[in-house]
């Protein structure tokens, strides 16, 4: 009689169990496969990429039961975890978590004290000294800690008006105590100039340069302005130059100082031209450097139109604007070969920006060459501008190396684009009386002109090679003239050019001579456009003049489209005009006339420069191959060859005792 009720009871129990299992007793843990982009976002999610804490930091908070406390009172949670680390109850995991927690809190409302605290915690994680083992480079926290140090230091040292970074001795409050920063103001000296106006360059977006080069490492990457220093005759650092520098805060025994609550640190400043690495805990650590962003920051807002077209029409413009025609972006370095860039007609040094950016982005080039820029009024007569170039190069060499001890300075490479290529050739030819005899029918001492005009003409027309120039690179150069220069519009524009006073006086004097004294009698003009007209006296004579023995030359020729090279042109210069015999190599680029920005052109220039360094280096002993990059030493050990590969390691000797 009781069987039926029992069966009903069992059936009900089974049904209830099924309902319970279906409703709430399944495991709460599930997985779902996602795409690779989502995977990467989860793995790399952190305070810098997503303004949230990374998984490792969340794990630490959970381990210490601080998840809710950090959400409600982040400063209290940071203080609790800091106390645990100070008492020796926490290790590397906790120190990293503190760096990320402090940075996130600084972003929300903590401000400067927490940015600096984040930088200090990150440094202690990366360079624990004897307190702990350093992190593995395969640990994703390694790079994140470096970035938090760099960003925390940049933001923590921000000026009060938030327009720059303060590089000076200072005392700052920390969430757990005080930070005393020492700084030696002698670190502001840079090749006879003073570094000033430090800008946080990592924070900018760059437009107008195709590639962005940066060196990842440690430190706050900045762009620094400079104040004018002592000028060398014929050479100077560009007046409005911006140079990449790195601010580095050195913290001896960071774990102990964090526990003590009062931190003493040394602020150090390193221009990238002097050092690309520092010594920390007996390890070479690269400095963070922003090359491209600094170059773009310098070029932003530059009055290109005034210098390019004004410099074409006004023959004395630069004499009124700049103290030197030969400028560089960094002070002269004795162990690096100068590469002199000479721009073309109605152009300026700005047009080399893309090439400069790519070349300096290569450490092999950066460590062995220094770039100089020659500026000139491009409407002036070509022999006159070439004379100014030769004078500037020889004055710079005499001033920078009066004793002749720097072999690199005497391995100079000159690169010229368009008209600049003609000036380039005129640094490396021995014309004898060829130019004079083509222009005049009487020797200099019999020409009926005033002494000033005679001296100017002989300097322009009796050309000797510049002894320090060893290699030339011609880019889209009209060796036989430009067909554009010969058209009526170009000739009309050329007639508007105002020549400088000394040239104008000479032209007026020549105008008084008849055909018995000069072949120039009756010539309409003397500016660069007339000189580059096919068949002109200047073009005919220069074409017939060979490059001096011992000087190597290369041609890079632009040809538009995909047609036959021999009948092609770049829109300004025909192939047949750019082609000359006797060069070591000829490279064709499918490009328009402004080919100096073309990646193929830049690659060929890079190839030639590396070849030049290798050949120059074989002249002396002790050179190392160009198969890699090493950090550079600010003051390397003496060796038998000043051209050899030397590393640039900041303060290696002075810092060894601090680690």
JODA-V859764 format. One record per run of one state. SS is the DSSP state (H for helix, E for strand, C for the rest). FROM is the first residue (numbers start at 1). TO is the last residue. If there is no record, write none. Layout:
# JODA-V859764
<<SS/FROM/TO> <SS/FROM/TO>>
This chain:
# JODA-V859764
<<C/1/2> <H/3/23> <C/24/35> <H/36/44> <C/45/46> <H/47/50> <C/51/54> <H/55/63> <C/64/66> <H/67/72> <C/73/73> <H/74/86> <C/87/91> <H/92/110> <C/111/111> <H/112/126> <C/127/128> <H/129/131> <C/132/139> <H/140/156> <C/157/157> <E/158/158> <C/159/164> <E/165/165> <C/166/169> <E/170/174> <C/175/176> <E/177/183> <C/184/184> <H/185/188> <E/189/190> <C/191/192> <E/193/199> <C/200/200> <H/201/203> <C/204/213> <E/214/215> <C/216/217> <E/218/218> <C/219/219> <E/220/227> <C/228/231> <E/232/232> <C/233/234> <E/235/237> <C/238/242> <E/243/250> <C/251/253> <H/254/260> <C/261/261> <E/262/271> <C/272/276> <E/277/280> <C/281/282> <E/283/287> <C/288/288> <E/289/290> <H/291/299> <C/300/303> <H/304/313> <E/314/314> <C/315/316> <H/317/321> <C/322/325> <E/326/328> <C/329/336> <E/337/342> <C/343/348> <H/349/360> <C/361/362> <H/363/366> <C/367/368> <E/369/374> <C/375/381> <H/382/400> <C/401/407> <H/408/410> <C/411/411> <E/412/417> <C/418/418> <H/419/425> <C/426/428> <E/429/429> <C/430/433> <H/434/439> <E/440/440> <C/441/443> <H/444/446> <C/447/450> <H/451/461> <C/462/468> <E/469/475> <C/476/487> <H/488/495> <C/496/497> <E/498/498> <C/499/500> <H/501/510> <C/511/517> <E/518/518> <C/519/527> <H/528/531> <C/532/536> <H/537/543> <C/544/546> <E/547/547> <C/548/551> <E/552/558> <C/559/568> <E/569/569> <C/570/573> <E/574/574> <H/575/578> <C/579/584> <E/585/589> <C/590/594> <H/595/597> <C/598/598> <H/599/617> <C/618/631> <E/632/632> <C/633/647> <E/648/648> <C/649/649> <E/650/650> <C/651/651> <H/652/658> <C/659/659>>
